[in-house]
């Protein structure tokens, strides 16, 4: 469904964003995960440059009680951790702190505690 832009706001129609919700994952049985990604590489590059899109993504993660927000630029490069356990951060998965996804997930709270 398309709607007319709000006359009080400025912006650009960007197209579609895909969303997948998983209630538990093979890496961690705890919190649900929400994955959002752009449909085109051009949109991904726009998202990567936009501070506002980053704020919206991390804000939604915080509001939903999410423990982690990742940004994937869609260029086959590593994902960037944008929010983790209540803090806004900028670290790459495959970097020194998180050499792989399992190292990142190991920092999440244990649902049984």
C-alpha positions as CSV (number, residue, x, y, z in Angstrom):
1,X,0.0,0.0,0.0
2,X,1.4,3.4,-0.9
3,X,0.3,6.5,0.9
4,X,0.8,10.2,0.1
5,X,3.7,11.9,2.0
6,X,2.9,13.8,5.1
7,X,2.9,17.5,4.1
8,X,4.6,18.4,7.4
9,X,7.6,16.2,6.7
10,X,10.3,16.1,4.1
11,X,11.8,13.0,2.8
12,X,12.4,10.7,-0.1
13,X,10.4,7.6,-1.0
14,X,13.0,4.8,-1.0
15,X,11.2,1.7,-2.0
16,X,10.8,-1.5,-0.1
17,X,12.5,-2.9,3.0
18,X,12.3,-6.6,3.7
19,X,11.7,-7.7,7.3
20,X,12.1,-11.2,8.9
21,X,11.2,-11.9,12.5
22,X,12.6,-15.0,14.2
23,X,11.4,-16.1,17.6
24,X,14.7,-17.7,18.8
25,X,17.6,-18.6,16.6
26,X,20.1,-21.5,16.2
27,X,22.7,-19.2,17.8
28,X,20.6,-18.1,20.8
29,X,17.3,-19.4,22.1
30,X,16.5,-16.1,23.9
31,X,15.3,-12.9,22.4
32,X,13.5,-12.7,19.0
33,X,15.5,-11.2,16.2
34,X,14.3,-8.7,13.6
35,X,16.3,-8.5,10.4
36,X,15.6,-5.6,8.0
37,X,17.3,-5.1,4.7
38,X,17.0,-3.0,1.6
39,X,16.0,-4.4,-1.7
40,X,18.8,-2.9,-3.7
41,X,22.5,-2.1,-3.2
42,X,21.7,1.6,-3.9
43,X,19.3,1.7,-1.0
44,X,21.8,-0.1,1.2
45,X,24.5,2.5,0.4
46,X,21.9,5.3,1.2
47,X,21.1,3.6,4.5
48,X,24.9,3.3,5.3
49,X,25.3,7.1,4.8
50,X,22.2,8.1,6.7
51,X,22.6,9.0,10.4
52,X,18.8,9.2,10.7
53,X,18.3,5.7,9.5
54,X,20.8,4.5,12.0
55,X,19.0,6.4,14.8
56,X,15.6,4.9,13.7
57,X,17.1,1.3,13.6
58,X,18.8,1.6,17.0
59,X,15.7,3.4,18.5
60,X,13.4,0.6,17.3
61,X,15.8,-2.0,18.7
62,X,15.8,-0.2,22.1
63,X,12.0,0.3,22.1
64,X,11.4,-3.4,21.4
65,X,13.8,-4.5,24.1
66,X,16.2,-5.9,21.6
67,X,19.7,-6.8,22.7
68,X,21.5,-6.3,19.4
69,X,21.1,-4.2,16.2
70,X,23.3,-5.1,13.2
71,X,23.7,-3.2,9.9
72,X,24.6,-5.1,6.8
73,X,25.5,-3.0,3.8
74,X,24.8,-5.8,1.4
75,X,28.2,-5.7,-0.1
76,X,29.4,-9.1,1.2
77,X,31.4,-7.3,3.8
78,X,31.1,-7.8,7.6
79,X,28.1,-6.5,9.5
80,X,28.4,-3.6,11.8
81,X,27.1,-3.8,15.4
82,X,25.1,-0.6,16.0
83,X,23.5,-1.4,19.4
84,X,24.4,-4.0,21.9
85,X,23.0,-4.7,25.4
86,X,21.6,-1.2,25.7
87,X,24.6,0.7,24.3
88,X,25.1,2.3,20.9
89,X,28.4,1.1,19.5
90,X,30.1,0.9,16.2
91,X,32.1,-2.4,15.9
92,X,32.4,-4.9,13.0
93,X,31.5,-8.5,13.2
94,X,34.8,-10.1,12.1
95,X,36.8,-7.5,14.1
96,X,38.9,-8.0,17.2
97,X,36.0,-7.8,19.7
98,X,33.6,-10.0,17.7
99,X,35.6,-12.3,15.4
100,X,32.5,-14.2,14.4
101,X,28.7,-14.2,15.1
102,X,29.0,-16.7,17.9
103,X,31.3,-14.3,19.8
104,X,28.7,-11.5,19.4
105,X,25.9,-13.7,20.6
106,X,27.9,-14.8,23.6
107,X,27.6,-11.3,24.9
108,X,23.8,-11.4,25.0
109,X,22.0,-12.0,28.3
110,X,21.3,-15.6,29.2
111,X,17.4,-16.0,29.2
112,X,17.6,-18.6,32.0
113,X,19.1,-16.2,34.5
